Amino acid sequence: MKFTAANGSVPKVAMYLRCYPRDTWQLATHQEALADYARRQLGVPEPIVFMDNGFSSRVPLPALGSLVSSVESGVYDVVLVVGLFAFSLDGGSAGKVVKRLQGAGCEVVEIPPPHMPQPACAHAV
């Protein structure tokens, strides 16, 4: 899957990460995985990181608010997430965020895609 911006140019890409409780490693593993997938599989430039580390989805999420505002201002064409749960643990609330981003012309991409089979653990019994 390759992405281009609406005008055919290279897309501007962001990633959104959230962990509660706070991840002392700043979600480094997820950041690296999303950035690598963006480059290798999607052919897009390094994503700009928006992170609400330590924020519950029950409180206002400042980085998410900034991301949504940026998307609505036309700054980003693609937002990468490790799952829609990053937006909210409530599926309805997460869906509203996705619809708002998509309504602003942004593609929301879960990496890995939710339909992608995950490898079985080699140590599973």
The first five atom37 places (N, CA, C, CB, O) and aatype in JSON, in Angstrom:
{
  "aatype": [12, 11, 13, 16, 0, 0, 2, 7, 15, 19, 14, 11, 19, 0, 12, 18, 10, 1, 4, 18, 14, 1, 3, 16, 17, 5, 10, 0, 16, 8, 5, 6, 0, 10, 0, 3, 18, 0, 1, 1, 5, 10, 7, 19, 14, 6, 14, 9, 19, 13, 12, 3, 2, 7, 13, 15, 15, 1, 19, 14, 10, 14, 0, 10, 7, 15, 10, 19, 15, 15, 19, 6, 15, 7, 19, 18, 3, 19, 19, 10, 19, 19, 7, 10, 13, 0, 13, 15, 10, 3, 7, 7, 15, 0, 7, 11, 19, 19, 11, 1, 10, 5, 7, 0, 7, 4, 6, 19, 19, 6, 9, 14, 14, 14, 8, 12, 14, 5, 14, 0, 4, 0, 8, 0, 19],
  "atom_mask": [
    [1, 1, 1, 1, 1],
    [1, 1, 1, 1, 1],
    [1, 1, 1, 1, 1],
    [1, 1, 1, 1, 1],
    [1, 1, 1, 1, 1],
    [1, 1, 1, 1, 1],
    [1, 1, 1, 1, 1],
    [1, 1, 1, 0, 1],
    [1, 1, 1, 1, 1],
    [1, 1, 1, 1, 1],
    [1, 1, 1, 1, 1],
    [1, 1, 1, 1, 1],
    [1, 1, 1, 1, 1],
    [1, 1, 1, 1, 1],
    [1, 1, 1, 1, 1],
    [1, 1, 1, 1, 1],
    [1, 1, 1, 1, 1],
    [1, 1, 1, 1, 1],
    [1, 1, 1, 1, 1],
    [1, 1, 1, 1, 1],
    [1, 1, 1, 1, 1],
    [1, 1, 1, 1, 1],
    [1, 1, 1, 1, 1],
    [1, 1, 1, 1, 1],
    [1, 1, 1, 1, 1],
    [1, 1, 1, 1, 1],
    [1, 1, 1, 1, 1],
    [1, 1, 1, 1, 1],
    [1, 1, 1, 1, 1],
    [1, 1, 1, 1, 1],
    [1, 1, 1, 1, 1],
    [1, 1, 1, 1, 1],
    [1, 1, 1, 1, 1],
    [1, 1, 1, 1, 1],
    [1, 1, 1, 1, 1],
    [1, 1, 1, 1, 1],
    [1, 1, 1, 1, 1],
    [1, 1, 1, 1, 1],
    [1, 1, 1, 1, 1],
    [1, 1, 1, 1, 1],
    [1, 1, 1, 1, 1],
    [1, 1, 1, 1, 1],
    [1, 1, 1, 0, 1],
    [1, 1, 1, 1, 1],
    [1, 1, 1, 1, 1],
    [1, 1, 1, 1, 1],
    [1, 1, 1, 1, 1],
    [1, 1, 1, 1, 1],
    [1, 1, 1, 1, 1],
    [1, 1, 1, 1, 1],
    [1, 1, 1, 1, 1],
    [1, 1, 1, 1, 1],
    [1, 1, 1, 1, 1],
    [1, 1, 1, 0, 1],
    [1, 1, 1, 1, 1],
    [1, 1, 1, 1, 1],
    [1, 1, 1, 1, 1],
    [1, 1, 1, 1, 1],
    [1, 1, 1, 1, 1],
    [1, 1, 1, 1, 1],
    [1, 1, 1, 1, 1],
    [1, 1, 1, 1, 1],
    [1, 1, 1, 1, 1],
    [1, 1, 1, 1, 1],
    [1, 1, 1, 0, 1],
    [1, 1, 1, 1, 1],
    [1, 1, 1, 1, 1],
    [1, 1, 1, 1, 1],
    [1, 1, 1, 1, 1],
    [1, 1, 1, 1, 1],
    [1, 1, 1, 1, 1],
    [1, 1, 1, 1, 1],
    [1, 1, 1, 1, 1],
    [1, 1, 1, 0, 1],
    [1, 1, 1, 1, 1],
    [1, 1, 1, 1, 1],
    [1, 1, 1, 1, 1],
    [1, 1, 1, 1, 1],
    [1, 1, 1, 1, 1],
    [1, 1, 1, 1, 1],
    [1, 1, 1, 1, 1],
    [1, 1, 1, 1, 1],
    [1, 1, 1, 0, 1],
    [1, 1, 1, 1, 1],
    [1, 1, 1, 1, 1],
    [1, 1, 1, 1, 1],
    [1, 1, 1, 1, 1],
    [1, 1, 1, 1, 1],
    [1, 1, 1, 1, 1],
    [1, 1, 1, 1, 1],
    [1, 1, 1, 0, 1],
    [1, 1, 1, 0, 1],
    [1, 1, 1, 1, 1],
    [1, 1, 1, 1, 1],
    [1, 1, 1, 0, 1],
    [1, 1, 1, 1, 1],
    [1, 1, 1, 1, 1],
    [1, 1, 1, 1, 1],
    [1, 1, 1, 1, 1],
    [1, 1, 1, 1, 1],
    [1, 1, 1, 1, 1],
    [1, 1, 1, 1, 1],
    [1, 1, 1, 0, 1],
    [1, 1, 1, 1, 1],
    [1, 1, 1, 0, 1],
    [1, 1, 1, 1, 1],
    [1, 1, 1, 1, 1],
    [1, 1, 1, 1, 1],
    [1, 1, 1, 1, 1],
    [1, 1, 1, 1, 1],
    [1, 1, 1, 1, 1],
    [1, 1, 1, 1, 1],
    [1, 1, 1, 1, 1],
    [1, 1, 1, 1, 1],
    [1, 1, 1, 1, 1],
    [1, 1, 1, 1, 1],
    [1, 1, 1, 1, 1],
    [1, 1, 1, 1, 1],
    [1, 1, 1, 1, 1],
    [1, 1, 1, 1, 1],
    [1, 1, 1, 1, 1],
    [1, 1, 1, 1, 1],
    [1, 1, 1, 1, 1],
    [1, 1, 1, 1, 1],
    [1, 1, 1, 1, 1]
  ],
  "atom_positions": [
    [[0.85, -1.17, 0.0], [0.0, 0.0, 0.0], [0.89, 1.23, 0.0], [-0.96, 0.0, 1.22], [1.76, 1.38, 0.87]],
    [[0.69, 2.11, -0.95], [1.45, 3.34, -1.03], [0.48, 4.51, -0.93], [2.29, 3.42, -2.35], [-0.66, 4.43, -1.4]],
    [[0.93, 5.59, -0.32], [0.08, 6.75, -0.12], [0.64, 7.95, -0.85], [-0.08, 7.06, 1.36], [1.85, 8.12, -0.97]],
    [[-0.27, 8.78, -1.34], [0.1, 10.1, -1.85], [-0.9, 11.1, -1.26], [0.1, 10.14, -3.44], [-2.01, 10.72, -0.88]],
    [[-0.51, 12.33, -1.2], [-1.41, 13.39, -0.73], [-2.47, 13.64, -1.79], [-0.62, 14.7, -0.4], [-2.33, 13.22, -2.94]],
    [[-3.53, 14.33, -1.41], [-4.63, 14.62, -2.33], [-4.16, 15.32, -3.59], [-5.68, 15.47, -1.64], [-4.72, 15.1, -4.67]],
    [[-3.13, 16.15, -3.47], [-2.62, 16.86, -4.65], [-1.56, 16.07, -5.4], [-2.06, 18.2, -4.23], [-0.92, 16.6, -6.31]],
    [[-1.35, 14.79, -5.01], [-0.39, 13.93, -5.69], [1.03, 14.03, -5.16], [0.0, 0.0, 0.0], [1.91, 13.33, -5.65]],
    [[1.26, 14.89, -4.19], [2.61, 15.05, -3.63], [2.87, 14.0, -2.54], [2.79, 16.47, -3.06], [2.0, 13.19, -2.22]],
    [[4.06, 14.04, -1.99], [4.42, 13.15, -0.89], [3.54, 13.51, 0.31], [5.95, 13.26, -0.54], [3.46, 14.68, 0.67]],
    [[2.9, 12.53, 0.93], [2.01, 12.83, 2.04], [2.77, 13.28, 3.28], [1.17, 11.63, 2.37], [3.91, 12.9, 3.51]],
    [[2.11, 14.09, 4.07], [2.64, 14.5, 5.37], [2.03, 13.55, 6.4], [2.3, 16.02, 5.71], [0.82, 13.4, 6.48]],
    [[2.91, 12.91, 7.18], [2.48, 11.8, 8.02], [2.74, 12.09, 9.49], [3.2, 10.52, 7.62], [3.78, 12.64, 9.86]],
    [[1.77, 11.71, 10.32], [1.9, 11.81, 11.78], [1.6, 10.44, 12.36], [0.95, 12.9, 12.38], [0.97, 9.6, 11.71]],
    [[2.07, 10.21, 13.57], [1.67, 9.03, 14.32], [1.14, 9.48, 15.67], [2.86, 8.02, 14.48], [1.6, 10.48, 16.22]],
    [[0.18, 8.73, 16.18], [-0.36, 9.05, 17.49], [-0.19, 7.85, 18.4], [-1.85, 9.46, 17.4], [-0.58, 6.73, 18.07]],
    [[0.4, 8.11, 19.56], [0.64, 7.07, 20.56], [0.08, 7.54, 21.9], [2.15, 6.74, 20.68], [0.18, 8.71, 22.26]],
    [[-0.49, 6.59, 22.64], [-0.97, 6.89, 23.98], [-0.82, 5.64, 24.83], [-2.46, 7.38, 23.97], [-1.12, 4.53, 24.38]],
    [[-0.34, 5.83, 26.05], [-0.21, 4.71, 26.98], [-0.62, 5.18, 28.36], [1.25, 4.16, 26.99], [-0.21, 6.25, 28.82]],
    [[-1.44, 4.37, 29.01], [-1.83, 4.65, 30.39], [-1.79, 3.33, 31.14], [-3.25, 5.32, 30.46], [-2.43, 2.37, 30.69]],
    [[-1.09, 3.23, 32.24], [-0.29, 4.3, 32.85], [0.95, 4.62, 32.02], [0.12, 3.9, 34.26], [1.24, 3.95, 31.02]],
    [[1.66, 5.62, 32.44], [2.82, 6.16, 31.71], [3.85, 5.08, 31.39], [3.48, 7.26, 32.53], [4.18, 4.24, 32.23]],
    [[4.35, 5.11, 30.17], [5.42, 4.22, 29.72], [6.74, 4.96, 29.91], [5.21, 3.77, 28.22], [6.99, 5.95, 29.22]],
    [[7.57, 4.5, 30.81], [8.83, 5.2, 31.09], [9.78, 5.17, 29.9], [9.51, 4.57, 32.3], [10.71, 5.98, 29.84]],
    [[9.58, 4.27, 28.97], [10.44, 4.2, 27.78], [9.9, 5.08, 26.66], [10.57, 2.76, 27.3], [10.42, 5.04, 25.54]],
    [[8.85, 5.87, 26.94], [8.28, 6.81, 25.96], [7.77, 6.1, 24.7], [9.31, 7.86, 25.58], [7.82, 6.66, 23.6]],
    [[7.29, 4.87, 24.85], [6.72, 4.12, 23.73], [7.71, 3.95, 22.58], [5.46, 4.82, 23.23], [7.32, 3.88, 21.42]],
    [[8.98, 3.89, 22.92], [10.05, 3.83, 21.9], [9.87, 2.67, 20.94], [11.4, 3.72, 22.57], [10.08, 2.84, 19.73]],
    [[9.5, 1.52, 21.43], [9.33, 0.35, 20.55], [8.24, 0.61, 19.53], [9.0, -0.9, 21.38], [8.41, 0.29, 18.35]],
    [[7.13, 1.18, 19.97], [6.03, 1.46, 19.04], [6.42, 2.55, 18.05], [4.78, 1.86, 19.82], [6.08, 2.47, 16.87]],
    [[7.12, 3.57, 18.54], [7.56, 4.65, 17.63], [8.45, 4.09, 16.53], [8.32, 5.74, 18.41], [8.26, 4.39, 15.35]],
    [[9.41, 3.27, 16.91], [10.33, 2.69, 15.93], [9.6, 1.79, 14.95], [11.44, 1.91, 16.63], [9.86, 1.84, 13.75]],
    [[8.68, 0.97, 15.46], [7.94, 0.05, 14.59], [7.07, 0.81, 13.59], [7.07, -0.9, 15.43], [7.03, 0.46, 12.41]],
    [[6.37, 1.84, 14.06], [5.53, 2.63, 13.14], [6.37, 3.36, 12.12], [4.68, 3.63, 13.92], [6.02, 3.39, 10.94]],
    [[7.47, 3.95, 12.54], [8.34, 4.67, 11.61], [8.93, 3.73, 10.57], [9.47, 5.39, 12.38], [8.98, 4.07, 9.39]],
    [[9.36, 2.56, 11.0], [9.92, 1.58, 10.07], [8.86, 1.1, 9.08], [10.52, 0.39, 10.84], [9.13, 1.0, 7.88]],
    [[7.69, 0.8, 9.57], [6.6, 0.35, 8.69], [6.23, 1.45, 7.7], [5.37, -0.06, 9.52], [5.98, 1.17, 6.53]],
    [[6.2, 2.68, 8.17], [5.87, 3.81, 7.3], [6.85, 3.89, 6.13], [5.88, 5.13, 8.1], [6.45, 4.05, 4.97]],
    [[8.12, 3.79, 6.45], [9.15, 3.88, 5.39], [9.12, 2.67, 4.46], [10.53, 4.02, 6.02], [9.06, 2.82, 3.24]],
    [[9.18, 1.49, 5.04], [9.36, 0.27, 4.25], [8.09, -0.21, 3.53], [9.85, -0.83, 5.13], [8.15, -0.59, 2.36]],
    [[6.97, -0.18, 4.21], [5.75, -0.76, 3.65], [4.84, 0.26, 2.97], [4.99, -1.46, 4.73], [4.19, -0.05, 1.98]],
    [[4.81, 1.46, 3.52], [3.89, 2.47, 2.97], [4.59, 3.46, 2.06], [3.22, 3.2, 4.09], [3.92, 4.17, 1.31]],
    [[5.91, 3.53, 2.12], [6.66, 4.45, 1.27], [6.42, 5.91, 1.6], [0.0, 0.0, 0.0], [6.45, 6.76, 0.71]],
    [[6.18, 6.2, 2.88], [5.96, 7.58, 3.3], [7.12, 8.05, 4.17], [4.62, 7.71, 4.07], [7.86, 7.23, 4.7]],
    [[7.28, 9.36, 4.3], [8.39, 9.88, 5.1], [8.2, 9.62, 6.6], [8.54, 11.38, 4.87], [7.14, 9.17, 7.04]],
    [[9.25, 9.89, 7.35], [9.25, 9.72, 8.8], [8.07, 10.47, 9.42], [10.58, 10.21, 9.41], [7.93, 11.68, 9.22]],
    [[7.21, 9.77, 10.18], [6.06, 10.44, 10.8], [6.47, 11.37, 11.95], [5.08, 9.4, 11.31], [7.44, 11.11, 12.66]],
    [[5.72, 12.43, 12.11], [5.85, 13.32, 13.26], [5.07, 12.68, 14.41], [5.33, 14.78, 12.94], [3.94, 12.22, 14.21]],
    [[5.66, 12.64, 15.59], [5.06, 11.94, 16.72], [4.2, 12.87, 17.57], [6.15, 11.31, 17.59], [4.64, 13.95, 17.97]],
    [[2.97, 12.43, 17.83], [2.07, 13.05, 18.8], [1.84, 11.99, 19.87], [0.7, 13.54, 18.12], [1.41, 10.88, 19.57]],
    [[2.12, 12.34, 21.13], [2.05, 11.33, 22.19], [1.39, 11.88, 23.45], [3.45, 10.82, 22.51], [1.72, 12.96, 23.93]],
    [[0.45, 11.1, 23.96], [-0.18, 11.38, 25.25], [0.23, 10.25, 26.2], [-1.75, 11.49, 25.12], [-0.58, 9.37, 26.52]],
    [[1.45, 10.28, 26.64], [2.0, 9.25, 27.5], [1.56, 9.5, 28.94], [3.55, 9.2, 27.4], [1.86, 10.56, 29.51]],
    [[0.86, 8.54, 29.53], [0.41, 8.67, 30.9], [-0.99, 9.24, 31.04], [0.0, 0.0, 0.0], [-1.47, 9.44, 32.16]],
    [[-1.67, 9.5, 29.92], [-3.01, 10.07, 29.95], [-4.06, 8.98, 29.77], [-3.16, 11.14, 28.88], [-3.98, 8.18, 28.83]],
    [[-5.03, 8.96, 30.65], [-6.19, 8.08, 30.51], [-7.06, 8.62, 29.38], [-6.99, 7.97, 31.84], [-7.1, 9.83, 29.15]],
    [[-7.76, 7.73, 28.69], [-8.66, 8.19, 27.64], [-9.91, 8.84, 28.21], [-9.06, 7.04, 26.73], [-10.78, 9.29, 27.46]],
    [[-10.01, 8.9, 29.53], [-11.17, 9.54, 30.18], [-10.94, 11.02, 30.45], [-11.48, 8.84, 31.49], [-11.84, 11.71, 30.93]],
    [[-9.75, 11.51, 30.14], [-9.44, 12.93, 30.36], [-9.08, 13.55, 29.01], [-8.26, 13.1, 31.39], [-8.78, 12.83, 28.06]],
    [[-9.1, 14.88, 28.92], [-8.68, 15.51, 27.67], [-7.24, 15.1, 27.3], [-8.78, 17.05, 27.78], [-6.36, 15.05, 28.15]],
    [[-7.04, 14.81, 26.03], [-5.75, 14.36, 25.52], [-5.12, 15.49, 24.72], [-5.9, 13.07, 24.65], [-5.5, 15.72, 23.57]],
    [[-4.15, 16.21, 25.3], [-3.62, 17.4, 24.64], [-2.95, 17.12, 23.29], [-2.64, 18.06, 25.54], [-3.14, 17.88, 22.34]],
    [[-2.18, 16.06, 23.2], [-1.51, 15.77, 21.92], [-2.53, 15.37, 20.85], [-0.46, 14.66, 22.09], [-2.38, 15.73, 19.69]],
    [[-3.56, 14.62, 21.26], [-4.6, 14.25, 20.3], [-5.33, 15.49, 19.82], [-5.59, 13.25, 20.93], [-5.63, 15.62, 18.63]],
    [[-5.62, 16.41, 20.73], [-6.26, 17.66, 20.33], [-5.42, 18.43, 19.34], [0.0, 0.0, 0.0], [-5.94, 18.98, 18.37]],
    [[-4.12, 18.47, 19.59], [-3.21, 19.16, 18.68], [-3.15, 18.47, 17.32], [-1.8, 19.24, 19.29], [-3.13, 19.13, 16.28]],
    [[-3.14, 17.15, 17.34], [-3.12, 16.39, 16.09], [-4.38, 16.65, 15.28], [-2.97, 14.88, 16.37], [-4.31, 16.92, 14.08]],
    [[-5.54, 16.57, 15.92], [-6.8, 16.8, 15.2], [-6.83, 18.21, 14.62], [-8.01, 16.59, 16.15], [-7.23, 18.4, 13.47]],
    [[-6.4, 19.19, 15.39], [-6.36, 20.57, 14.88], [-5.43, 20.69, 13.68], [-5.92, 21.54, 15.98], [-5.75, 21.36, 12.7]],
    [[-4.28, 20.03, 13.77], [-3.32, 20.07, 12.66], [-3.88, 19.42, 11.41], [-2.01, 19.37, 13.06], [-3.72, 19.93, 10.3]],
    [[-4.56, 18.28, 11.58], [-5.17, 17.59, 10.44], [-6.25, 18.48, 9.82], [-5.78, 16.23, 10.87], [-6.32, 18.62, 8.6]],
    [[-7.08, 19.09, 10.66], [-8.14, 19.94, 10.15], [-7.6, 21.2, 9.48], [-9.08, 20.34, 11.28], [-8.28, 21.82, 8.67]],
    [[-6.37, 21.57, 9.82], [-5.72, 22.71, 9.17], [-4.97, 22.3, 7.91], [-4.77, 23.39, 10.15], [-4.36, 23.14, 7.25]],
    [[-5.01, 21.01, 7.57], [-4.37, 20.53, 6.36], [-2.9, 20.19, 6.49], [0.0, 0.0, 0.0], [-2.21, 20.03, 5.48]],
    [[-2.42, 20.09, 7.71], [-0.99, 19.82, 7.91], [-0.63, 18.37, 7.61], [-0.59, 20.16, 9.34], [0.45, 18.11, 7.06]],
    [[-1.5, 17.41, 7.95], [-1.2, 15.98, 7.77], [-2.22, 15.31, 6.88], [-1.15, 15.27, 9.12], [-3.41, 15.64, 6.9]],
    [[-1.73, 14.35, 6.09], [-2.57, 13.57, 5.18], [-2.83, 12.16, 5.7], [-1.93, 13.51, 3.81], [-3.83, 11.54, 5.36]],
    [[-1.92, 11.66, 6.53], [-1.99, 10.29, 7.04], [-1.65, 10.3, 8.52], [-1.01, 9.34, 6.25], [-0.71, 10.97, 8.95]],
    [[-2.43, 9.54, 9.32], [-2.13, 9.34, 10.73], [-2.0, 7.85, 10.96], [-3.25, 9.97, 11.66], [-2.89, 7.07, 10.62]],
    [[-0.87, 7.45, 11.55], [-0.6, 6.05, 11.86], [-0.85, 5.8, 13.34], [0.84, 5.67, 11.48], [-0.47, 6.61, 14.19]],
    [[-1.47, 4.68, 13.66], [-1.7, 4.27, 15.04], [-1.48, 2.76, 15.14], [-3.13, 4.65, 15.52], [-1.58, 2.04, 14.15]],
    [[-1.17, 2.29, 16.36], [-1.03, 0.85, 16.56], [-2.38, 0.2, 16.8], [-0.09, 0.56, 17.74], [-2.49, -1.03, 16.83]],
    [[-3.39, 0.99, 16.97], [-4.76, 0.52, 17.15], [-5.65, 1.7, 17.46], [0.0, 0.0, 0.0], [-5.18, 2.71, 18.0]],
    [[-6.92, 1.59, 17.12], [-7.83, 2.7, 17.38], [-8.01, 2.95, 18.86], [-9.16, 2.43, 16.74], [-8.46, 4.02, 19.25]],
    [[-7.66, 1.97, 19.7], [-7.71, 2.14, 21.15], [-6.81, 3.27, 21.62], [-7.32, 0.85, 21.84], [-6.99, 3.77, 22.73]],
    [[-5.85, 3.67, 20.82], [-4.99, 4.79, 21.2], [-5.82, 6.07, 21.33], [-3.85, 4.99, 20.16], [-5.53, 6.91, 22.17]],
    [[-6.84, 6.21, 20.5], [-7.7, 7.38, 20.57], [-8.61, 7.33, 21.79], [-8.55, 7.49, 19.29], [-8.84, 8.35, 22.45]],
    [[-9.13, 6.16, 22.09], [-10.0, 5.96, 23.25], [-10.24, 4.47, 23.43], [-11.36, 6.73, 23.09], [-10.29, 3.72, 22.45]],
    [[-10.4, 4.05, 24.68], [-10.74, 2.65, 24.94], [-12.2, 2.38, 24.61], [-10.46, 2.3, 26.4], [-12.59, 1.23, 24.42]],
    [[-13.0, 3.43, 24.53], [-14.4, 3.32, 24.14], [-14.46, 3.34, 22.61], [-15.26, 4.48, 24.76], [-14.07, 4.32, 21.98]],
    [[-14.97, 2.27, 22.03], [-15.01, 2.16, 20.57], [-15.77, 3.28, 19.89], [0.0, 0.0, 0.0], [-15.37, 3.74, 18.83]],
    [[-16.86, 3.72, 20.51], [-17.64, 4.81, 19.93], [-16.86, 6.11, 19.89], [0.0, 0.0, 0.0], [-16.88, 6.83, 18.9]],
    [[-16.18, 6.41, 20.99], [-15.36, 7.63, 21.05], [-14.2, 7.57, 20.07], [-14.83, 7.86, 22.48], [-13.88, 8.55, 19.41]],
    [[-13.57, 6.4, 19.98], [-12.46, 6.23, 19.03], [-12.97, 6.42, 17.61], [-11.8, 4.83, 19.19], [-12.31, 7.05, 16.78]],
    [[-14.14, 5.87, 17.33], [-14.73, 6.01, 16.0], [-15.03, 7.46, 15.64], [0.0, 0.0, 0.0], [-14.88, 7.86, 14.48]],
    [[-15.45, 8.25, 16.63], [-15.7, 9.67, 16.38], [-14.43, 10.4, 16.0], [-16.33, 10.32, 17.61], [-14.44, 11.27, 15.12]],
    [[-13.32, 10.06, 16.65], [-12.03, 10.68, 16.32], [-11.65, 10.32, 14.89], [-10.91, 10.23, 17.32], [-11.24, 11.17, 14.1]],
    [[-11.79, 9.03, 14.55], [-11.45, 8.58, 13.19], [-12.31, 9.31, 12.16], [-11.65, 7.04, 13.06], [-11.79, 9.78, 11.15]],
    [[-13.6, 9.41, 12.41], [-14.48, 10.1, 11.45], [-14.11, 11.58, 11.31], [-15.94, 9.98, 11.89], [-14.17, 12.13, 10.22]],
    [[-13.72, 12.19, 12.41], [-13.31, 13.61, 12.34], [-12.05, 13.76, 11.5], [-13.08, 14.19, 13.77], [-11.96, 14.66, 10.67]],
    [[-11.07, 12.88, 11.73], [-9.83, 12.92, 10.94], [-10.11, 12.64, 9.47], [-8.8, 11.9, 11.49], [-9.62, 13.35, 8.59]],
    [[-10.91, 11.62, 9.2], [-11.24, 11.29, 7.82], [-12.05, 12.39, 7.16], [-12.02, 9.97, 7.76], [-11.88, 12.66, 5.97]],
    [[-12.92, 13.03, 7.93], [-13.71, 14.14, 7.4], [-12.86, 15.32, 6.97], [0.0, 0.0, 0.0], [-13.26, 16.13, 6.14]],
    [[-11.67, 15.41, 7.56], [-10.73, 16.47, 7.2], [-9.82, 16.03, 6.06], [-9.89, 16.88, 8.42], [-8.88, 16.75, 5.7]],
    [[-10.09, 14.85, 5.48], [-9.31, 14.38, 4.34], [-8.08, 13.58, 4.72], [0.0, 0.0, 0.0], [-7.18, 13.41, 3.9]],
    [[-8.04, 13.08, 5.93], [-6.88, 12.33, 6.42], [-7.16, 10.83, 6.39], [-6.51, 12.78, 7.85], [-8.27, 10.39, 6.7]],
    [[-6.16, 10.07, 6.03], [-6.22, 8.61, 6.06], [-5.71, 8.15, 7.42], [-5.38, 7.96, 4.88], [-4.61, 8.53, 7.83]],
    [[-6.49, 7.34, 8.14], [-6.08, 6.77, 9.43], [-5.7, 5.32, 9.17], [-7.22, 6.88, 10.52], [-6.51, 4.54, 8.66]],
    [[-4.45, 4.97, 9.52], [-3.94, 3.64, 9.22], [-3.5, 2.95, 10.5], [-2.76, 3.72, 8.23], [-2.66, 3.45, 11.25]],
    [[-4.08, 1.77, 10.75], [-3.66, 0.94, 11.87], [-2.51, 0.06, 11.39], [-4.85, 0.08, 12.43], [-2.6, -0.59, 10.35]],
    [[-1.45, 0.04, 12.16], [-0.29, -0.78, 11.81], [0.04, -1.67, 13.0], [0.94, 0.1, 11.41], [0.31, -1.16, 14.08]],
    [[0.02, -2.99, 12.83], [-0.38, -3.69, 11.61], [-1.87, -3.59, 11.41], [0.06, -5.16, 11.64], [-2.62, -3.36, 12.35]],
    [[-2.31, -3.78, 10.15], [-3.75, -3.72, 9.88], [-4.49, -4.73, 10.75], [-4.04, -3.99, 8.38], [-3.97, -5.81, 11.02]],
    [[-5.71, -4.38, 11.2], [-6.44, -5.27, 12.1], [-6.75, -6.64, 11.5], [-7.71, -4.62, 12.52], [-6.95, -7.6, 12.24]],
    [[-6.79, -6.75, 10.19], [-7.1, -8.03, 9.55], [-5.85, -8.87, 9.28], [-7.83, -7.8, 8.24], [-5.95, -10.01, 8.83]],
    [[-4.67, -8.31, 9.56], [-3.42, -9.02, 9.28], [-3.21, -10.11, 10.33], [-2.22, -8.03, 9.26], [-3.21, -9.82, 11.53]],
    [[-3.03, -11.36, 9.9], [-2.78, -12.42, 10.88], [-1.45, -12.17, 11.6], [-2.77, -13.81, 10.19], [-0.46, -11.79, 10.98]],
    [[-1.44, -12.4, 12.9], [-0.24, -12.22, 13.69], [0.47, -13.56, 13.83], [-0.58, -11.62, 15.07], [-0.18, -14.6, 13.96]],
    [[1.8, -13.55, 13.8], [2.52, -14.82, 13.93], [2.28, -15.41, 15.32], [4.04, -14.63, 13.68], [2.19, -14.7, 16.32]],
    [[2.17, -16.74, 15.34], [2.0, -17.44, 16.61], [3.31, -17.41, 17.38], [1.53, -18.9, 16.38], [4.39, -17.42, 16.79]],
    [[3.21, -17.38, 18.67], [4.39, -17.41, 19.52], [5.05, -18.76, 19.39], [4.04, -17.1, 21.0], [4.39, -19.79, 19.53]],
    [[6.34, -18.77, 19.11], [7.08, -20.03, 18.95], [7.17, -20.8, 20.25], [8.47, -19.75, 18.41], [7.42, -22.01, 20.24]],
    [[6.99, -20.11, 21.38], [7.11, -20.76, 22.68], [5.77, -21.17, 23.26], [7.82, -19.85, 23.64], [5.71, -21.69, 24.38]],
    [[4.68, -20.94, 22.52], [3.36, -21.27, 23.05], [3.19, -22.78, 23.13], [2.26, -20.65, 22.17], [3.71, -23.53, 22.31]],
    [[2.46, -23.19, 24.14], [2.24, -24.63, 24.33], [0.83, -24.98, 23.97], [2.54, -25.05, 25.76], [0.44, -26.14, 24.06]]
  ]
}
